[in-house]
Amino acid sequence: MLTNSARLLKLLSLLQTRRHWSGADLADRLGVTTRTVRRDVDRLRELGYPVHSTQGSAGYRLGAGAALPPLLLDDDEAVAIAIGLRTATASSVTGIEETSLRALGKLEQVLPSRLRHRVTTLQQATVRAPVDGPRVEPDVLLTISEAKARHERLRFDYASHDGTETVRDVEPHALVNWGRHWYLVAWDCGRNDWRTFRVDRLRTRVPTGPRFTPRQPPDGDVTAYLSRQLSTGPWAVRATVTLHQPVAAVAELVWPGMGAVEPVDDTSCLLHLGAESAADLAWMVTSVGVDFTVTGPPELVEAIRALGDRCRRAVPTTPVDP
């Protein structure tokens, strides 16, 4: 027996295949009574689909403008899909913008007028911001995803942050979309350890390798592992700063990937972090918004001192009238 939603979908599909259906024929095709067919037709009408009754024959036909693939969506589902497609136009995936807009246009055509108006209103009110940062090819994402689904090893050429090229042989575990970047978390067979790879820096090789048995995720949580990797990766400048607040007080102030927090005692903790420059590190440390102590490296000490001097110069030396 079909579920209510599946039966509605099949009913709508049947109505599109002929200009006219009798209630008895629909009941026979759906395996239900004619009374159930009448209730389902009423439900389709409530959703905004123009199902008309034909006089004298107890039949039904689908009104003009509805001969498109069926979509049974309520208001919240339609808006959720529209938002998802609209958000995809600001994606870091190459070519996804045009594809998403085409899909959004098709969604609008299929929806009943009531829902179409809501989706169109959302689209007209949304402004697409320019996209910066590295882009990834959808085919690369699909290749990685398919290898993971089939539990097949993946080989690819990889360029590290310093431009060094290597060939890697991995067991793909998860793709993670973090901010403007895509990361592959995988077991590196050559290094015999977990590794994280920027997807925009890899070029997949085909065919894929032999099958493997999936492993437990690193640290028991892929996102926690990636956060730690991003904060302890091969940055140009690295530092450990003492924050004068307990871990519980700063945990929500340190954004994912910014750094790893380590408890010291009830009044302080350590923040391990890295960045491309000492100035970036200085900004990151001060953005946490709690008192801290910096003892090194020298370039970070100098960057913090310069930032402090700049802030002091920005404040008038004489009182300002309110």
Summary of the structure (lengths in Angstrom):
residues: 322
radius of gyration: 28.7
end to end distance: 74.7
largest distance: 92.0
contacts: 881
relative contact order: 0.07
helix: 43%
strand: 23%
